[in-house]
Amino acid sequence: MADLTDRQQALLKAIVEEYIEAAEPVGSEVIERKHNLGVSPATIRIEMGRLTDMGYLRQPHTSAGRAPTSMGMKFFIAELMKEKTLPVAAEVSIKDKMMAQRHKQERLLKEAVTALAQRLDMLGLAIDEEGRSVYAGAANILDWPEFYDIDVARYVLSLFDENPRLQEIIGRAVGSDPVHILFGEDMEFEYLRPTGFVFTKYNAGNNKDGVIGVIGPARMNFPLVLPYVKYVRDLLNEAIRI
């Protein structure tokens, strides 16, 4: 990734946050009105053009605003965002429900993906150490504009009928990162372009790992999604060890 100036970083952060909220390309007038960057609208437009040329933004339509690319989202996640602190009441509620199922691993996994689905309004999923998938909240994705396209929604839901394809997608995340984030824009599957995947490994015992996470829009609220996924993963590891 290219080095960005402080002003470009502030602008990119503002555009990503606006895009996460509105699901619409962001224009310079919105940035100028809502974010105090200390520069003129003309300078904002120039910098937006530079960020587009560098690959951090895209312009979906002529004379429209800009939206972050997967490259822009990755920079935001790695360099600009701050993870939110989860509400204590939410942590306690999730822990109580999961620990109640700690002796029944299938129910424990179901409780874990249900917690993610309910708290994040997304599709929660897990793949156990045997390769079996568990999910909850399939209807949640229909609340997001990205899934109003029936072909996109159908393709995502079909992943659970075609487990090898789901395994292939998750297998694309390599490296030592504790949480993996995949953007449909970086894959060759046309109907996954507006989607995002966040998942992490959990210790399923007997030196085997499972995977748990969420599927939602590429513009998901990562400052909230990541701490929830990490918290549920840690509870899974704790419950399985007991």
C-alpha positions as CSV (number, residue, x, y, z in Angstrom):
1,M,0.0,0.0,0.0
2,A,1.2,3.5,-0.8
3,D,2.0,5.9,2.0
4,L,-0.8,8.3,2.7
5,T,-0.5,11.8,4.1
6,D,-2.2,12.6,7.4
7,R,-4.8,14.5,5.4
8,Q,-5.4,11.6,3.0
9,Q,-5.8,9.3,6.0
10,A,-8.3,11.6,7.7
11,L,-10.3,11.8,4.4
12,L,-10.2,8.1,3.8
13,K,-11.4,7.5,7.4
14,A,-14.3,9.9,6.9
15,I,-15.4,8.4,3.6
16,V,-15.3,4.8,5.0
17,E,-17.3,5.8,8.1
18,E,-19.9,7.6,6.0
19,Y,-20.1,4.7,3.6
20,I,-20.6,2.2,6.4
21,E,-23.4,4.3,7.7
22,A,-25.2,5.1,4.4
23,A,-24.3,2.4,1.9
24,E,-24.0,5.1,-0.7
25,P,-21.0,6.6,-2.5
26,V,-19.8,9.7,-0.5
27,G,-19.6,13.1,-2.1
28,S,-17.2,15.9,-1.2
29,E,-20.0,18.1,0.0
30,V,-20.9,15.5,2.7
31,I,-17.3,15.4,3.9
32,E,-17.0,19.1,3.9
33,R,-20.3,19.5,5.9
34,K,-19.8,16.8,8.5
35,H,-16.1,16.4,9.0
36,N,-13.8,19.2,10.0
37,L,-10.8,18.4,7.8
38,G,-9.6,22.1,7.7
39,V,-9.4,22.2,3.9
40,S,-11.6,23.6,1.1
41,P,-14.2,21.5,-0.9
42,A,-11.9,21.8,-3.9
43,T,-9.0,20.3,-2.0
44,I,-11.2,17.5,-0.8
45,R,-12.2,16.7,-4.4
46,I,-8.5,16.7,-5.4
47,E,-7.5,14.4,-2.6
48,M,-10.5,12.1,-3.4
49,G,-9.2,11.9,-6.9
50,R,-5.7,11.0,-5.7
51,L,-7.1,8.3,-3.4
52,T,-9.0,6.9,-6.3
53,D,-5.9,6.8,-8.5
54,M,-4.0,5.0,-5.8
55,G,-6.8,2.4,-5.5
56,Y,-8.2,3.2,-2.1
57,L,-11.5,4.6,-3.5
58,R,-13.7,3.9,-6.6
59,Q,-16.2,6.1,-8.4
60,P,-19.2,3.9,-9.2
61,H,-20.9,6.4,-11.5
62,T,-19.8,9.4,-13.5
63,S,-19.9,12.5,-11.3
64,A,-21.1,10.5,-8.3
65,G,-19.3,10.3,-4.9
66,R,-16.6,7.8,-4.0
67,A,-16.8,4.4,-2.2
68,P,-13.9,2.6,-0.5
69,T,-12.4,-0.3,-2.4
70,S,-11.3,-3.5,-0.5
71,M,-7.9,-1.9,-0.4
72,G,-9.3,1.2,1.2
73,M,-11.2,-0.9,3.7
74,K,-8.2,-2.9,4.6
75,F,-6.2,0.2,5.2
76,F,-9.0,1.6,7.4
77,I,-9.1,-1.6,9.5
78,A,-5.3,-1.9,9.8
79,E,-4.4,1.7,10.4
80,L,-7.3,4.0,11.1
81,M,-10.1,2.4,13.1
82,K,-10.4,1.8,16.8
83,E,-12.3,-1.3,18.0
84,K,-15.2,-0.5,20.2
85,T,-15.6,-1.8,23.8
86,L,-18.5,-4.3,24.1
87,P,-21.3,-3.5,26.6
88,V,-20.8,-5.4,29.8
89,A,-24.5,-6.5,29.7
90,A,-23.9,-8.0,26.3
91,E,-20.8,-9.8,27.4
92,V,-22.5,-11.3,30.4
93,S,-25.6,-12.4,28.5
94,I,-23.6,-14.1,25.8
95,K,-21.3,-15.8,28.3
96,D,-24.3,-17.1,30.4
97,K,-26.0,-18.6,27.4
98,M,-22.9,-20.2,26.0
99,M,-21.6,-21.6,29.3
100,A,-25.0,-23.2,29.8
101,Q,-24.3,-25.3,26.7
102,R,-20.6,-26.0,27.5
103,H,-21.1,-29.8,27.8
104,K,-22.9,-30.2,24.5
105,Q,-20.6,-28.9,21.7
106,E,-23.1,-28.9,19.0
107,R,-25.5,-26.7,21.1
108,L,-22.5,-24.6,22.2
109,L,-21.7,-23.8,18.6
110,K,-25.3,-23.0,17.8
111,E,-25.4,-20.6,20.7
112,A,-22.2,-19.0,19.6
113,V,-23.3,-18.3,16.0
114,T,-26.7,-17.2,17.3
115,A,-25.1,-14.6,19.5
116,L,-23.1,-13.2,16.6
117,A,-26.2,-13.2,14.4
118,Q,-28.3,-11.4,16.9
119,R,-25.7,-8.8,18.1
120,L,-24.5,-7.9,14.6
121,D,-27.6,-8.5,12.5
122,M,-25.6,-10.7,10.2
123,L,-25.3,-14.3,9.3
124,G,-23.3,-16.1,12.0
125,L,-21.5,-19.3,10.9
126,A,-19.2,-21.9,12.3
127,I,-17.4,-24.9,10.8
128,D,-16.5,-27.5,13.3
129,E,-13.4,-29.7,13.4
130,E,-15.2,-32.3,11.2
131,G,-16.0,-29.8,8.5
132,R,-19.7,-29.5,9.4
133,S,-21.3,-26.1,9.2
134,V,-23.6,-24.4,11.7
135,Y,-25.2,-21.1,11.1
136,A,-27.9,-18.7,12.4
137,G,-29.5,-15.4,11.2
138,A,-29.8,-16.2,7.5
139,A,-32.7,-13.8,7.2
140,N,-30.6,-11.0,8.7
141,I,-28.7,-10.4,5.5
142,L,-31.9,-9.6,3.7
143,D,-32.0,-6.4,5.8
144,W,-28.9,-5.0,4.1
145,P,-29.2,-3.2,0.7
146,E,-26.3,-5.3,-0.7
147,F,-28.5,-8.4,-0.5
148,Y,-31.6,-6.8,-2.1
149,D,-30.2,-8.4,-5.3
150,I,-31.8,-11.8,-5.1
151,D,-28.9,-13.4,-6.9
152,V,-26.4,-12.1,-4.3
153,A,-28.6,-13.4,-1.4
154,R,-29.2,-16.7,-3.1
155,Y,-25.5,-17.2,-3.8
156,V,-24.5,-16.6,-0.2
157,L,-27.2,-18.8,1.2
158,S,-26.3,-21.6,-1.3
159,L,-22.8,-21.7,0.3
160,F,-24.3,-23.8,3.1
161,D,-25.5,-26.3,0.6
162,E,-22.2,-26.4,-1.1
163,N,-19.8,-26.8,1.8
164,P,-16.7,-27.3,-0.3
165,R,-17.1,-23.9,-1.8
166,L,-17.5,-22.3,1.6
167,Q,-14.4,-24.2,2.7
168,E,-12.5,-23.0,-0.3
169,I,-13.4,-19.3,0.4
170,I,-12.4,-19.6,4.1
171,G,-9.2,-21.4,3.0
172,R,-8.1,-18.3,1.1
173,A,-7.3,-16.6,4.4
174,V,-3.7,-17.5,5.1
175,G,-1.2,-16.1,7.6
176,S,-0.9,-15.7,11.3
177,D,-3.6,-13.0,11.7
178,P,-5.9,-13.9,14.6
179,V,-8.9,-12.7,12.7
180,H,-9.3,-13.0,8.9
181,I,-11.2,-10.6,6.8
182,L,-12.1,-11.4,3.2
183,F,-13.8,-9.1,0.7
184,G,-15.9,-10.4,-2.2
185,E,-14.4,-7.8,-4.4
186,D,-11.1,-9.8,-4.2
187,M,-12.7,-13.0,-5.3
188,E,-13.7,-14.2,-8.7
189,F,-17.3,-15.0,-7.7
190,E,-19.4,-12.2,-9.2
191,Y,-22.3,-12.4,-6.7
192,L,-19.9,-12.1,-3.7
193,R,-18.6,-8.7,-4.8
194,P,-20.7,-6.7,-2.3
195,T,-20.0,-9.1,0.6
196,G,-17.5,-9.5,3.4
197,F,-16.4,-12.4,5.6
198,V,-14.9,-12.1,9.1
199,F,-13.8,-15.3,10.8
200,T,-11.4,-16.7,13.3
201,K,-10.2,-20.1,14.4
202,Y,-11.2,-21.6,17.7
203,N,-9.6,-24.6,19.5
204,A,-12.0,-27.5,19.2
205,G,-9.8,-29.8,21.3
206,N,-7.7,-32.8,20.3
207,N,-5.3,-30.4,18.5
208,K,-8.1,-29.6,16.0
209,D,-9.4,-26.2,15.0
210,G,-12.8,-24.9,14.0
211,V,-13.8,-21.6,12.4
212,I,-16.4,-19.1,13.6
213,G,-17.4,-15.7,12.2
214,V,-20.0,-13.8,10.2
215,I,-21.0,-13.0,6.7
216,G,-22.4,-9.6,5.8
217,P,-21.9,-6.6,3.6
218,A,-18.4,-5.5,2.7
219,R,-19.1,-2.3,4.6
220,M,-19.9,-4.0,7.9
221,N,-19.1,-2.0,11.0
222,F,-15.7,-3.5,11.6
223,P,-15.0,-1.6,14.9
224,L,-17.9,-3.5,16.4
225,V,-17.8,-6.7,14.4
226,L,-14.2,-7.6,15.3
227,P,-14.5,-7.4,19.1
228,Y,-17.7,-9.5,19.0
229,V,-16.1,-12.2,16.9
230,K,-13.0,-12.2,19.2
231,Y,-15.1,-12.4,22.3
232,V,-17.3,-15.3,21.1
233,R,-14.2,-17.1,20.0
234,D,-12.5,-16.7,23.4
235,L,-15.7,-18.0,25.1
236,L,-15.7,-21.0,22.8
237,N,-12.1,-21.8,23.7
238,E,-12.9,-21.4,27.4
239,A,-16.1,-23.5,27.3
240,I,-14.5,-26.3,25.3
241,R,-11.6,-26.5,27.8
242,I,-13.9,-27.0,30.8
